[in-house]
Amino acid sequence: MKPKISLTIIAIAGVLFLLNCSHPTQTTGNGSGVGNALVGVLYLPDGKTPARGVRVNIRPKTSLADLSGAGLPKRLAVLAATDSVVTDSTGKYAFDTTLDTGTYIITSASGNNAVLIDSVAVKNKATTDTLAPDTLKPAGALKGVIRLSEGGDPRKVFVLAFGIDRFAKVNVDGSFKFSALAEAKYDLRLISSLDNYGVLDTVGVPVRSADTTNLDTISLPFTGIPTPKNVSLSYDTLKQIVSLTWTKADTALVKSYNVYRRNVDSNTVAVRINTSPVADTVYRDSTGVQGTTDEYMVAAVNKSATEGTKSAAVSITIVPVISLIDSIGTITFQGYQIFNFDKKGNLFIADIYNNSWHFFTYNSALVAKSSYSNLGLKYPYAMDFDSLGDLFTINQDGIFKVDSAGVRIDTLSRFTNNENKDLLFYEDFVWVTSGIIAKISSDGKTIDSTSMISADGLTFNNDTLLVGGNGSIIRLYDKNLNNTGNWQLDFHSSEIAWSLTKDEKGNIYIAGYHSNPNIYEILIYDSNRKYKGKISLDYLVKYFKVHDNKLYISANGIIKVYQIR
């Protein structure tokens, strides 16, 4: 009998030994357990009632949700084992020594209540750490909207929360939401399966109990070549310049820009119009053709000289700076009409009819008033008025003075050169360009003159005489015909300036031309000789005037009247 009693005692002792050596999944939490690493206790929201039978999870603080089944090739999650226990009747829980040393997050949820204990450090697997009691509180939430600056399906973006093994899927409108979050601060990571988008980490996002934290709009970083945004344009009708602007891109991604233009009317392909890289976010184009519609696009270029996608097109119609509103001319007009306005705004037109000079007058409304003929003059080239209304005119034979009734009352000078001729009356003197420059008193006495210098066209600006006929340069003279300098004009193709006039505001108009290719332009400057714009024409202009913001041009047997925009 003794052997049997001994065996029974040994068997019972063995069972007790095995029980004492097992790893507990629930503990009293008083630190008396063998080998326990973490011990804590949870209460319900009232802070007094133990949270019984509630599952408690523990994960490394740097862990992310496992997205291996979410179809996300960019698997950037940091995976780690998750352990869990269940609280006992007193709300106590314990995690044993299977935990490695490190920093952990402990979470628990019961109904709509939750808790998160952040940054729990396990420094030694052989000791027991007792945590302060914690309370389950009504859960909060966290939401936001994903913005993809270069487009793409936002549903291919995932929002992951470190340490809680959860991720939020993004809706088609870019919105996402984490529900049932314990009160705590969360570190989020946003990753995408879309090309050229990087990873974004958002640290320390606070969530309060029973409240929703709104992150508003979150932009996922773009790593490719961005498409220029907010491309807009303006058009200076007078200068005929299209100005494009756009938003500056990230200089780490973009080094410069290219500008493209496409003519809509001819349905041509877009061509690059900048000859060198555009470093700024402004480009001005003055090469458009009047009356056509063009589309403009901008493309960014990275540091490797690779060009990105062109922006959406913006279009503009190149409106002419002038519009034809009237014309003056009948079968009576047969020659090359010259004209001018007197001090009262009446228009005087001189023309040849049946080899005789005819003189026509119109009021400010361009209604014919009277005409004179048989003045015995041939082919006038220019004319101007003095303050009394007497008219001075020049033709191939000389300079003549005619009164307001059309009667020739004096011959100021005689000459026979056939150079282009122009004339104006200024400060009681007649100023003439006809290959030379001459200053003549109203009684016909020549005060001063220059040698032959190809002088064509003239006007005064602030007591300085401006003279054309020297390519794209205007020569400057004082009132004693001393040359005081040159003025280089803003013609684009080195046109020859050969006719000048002014309007009532002192603006200067200079007509030029280029014979190959044929270019006919009128440049406009203010009284300080600052460039204001240009008028492009499709025919040669020699004699023209500007009055009451209207351009009058002698062309093809009539006088065309244009409104200046």
Protein Blocks (a to p, Z undefined) as FASTA:
>chain_A
ZZmmmmmmmmmmmmmmmmmmpccfbdehnopaghiabdcddddfkomaccehiacddddf
kbccdfklnopablcbccdddddddddfkopacddfkbccddddddddehjbccddehia
cfbfkbccdddddddddddddddddddfkgpafklpccddehilpacdddfkopacdehi
acdddddddddfbehiacdddehiacdehiacdekjaddddfbdcddehiacdddfklop
acdddddddfklpmbdcdddddfklopacddfbfbdcfblcdcdfkbcehiacddddddd
dfkopacddddddddddddfbdcfbdcddfklmbdcdddddfkopacddddeehiacddd
ddfkopafbdcehkopahifbdcddfkopacdddfkbccdddfkopafbdfbdcfbfbdc
ddddeehiacddehiacdddfkopafbdcddehighiadeehiacdehiajadcdddfko
pafbdcddfbfklpacfbdcddfkopacdddddfbdcddddddddfkopafbdcddfbdc
fbdcdeehiacddeehiacddddZZ
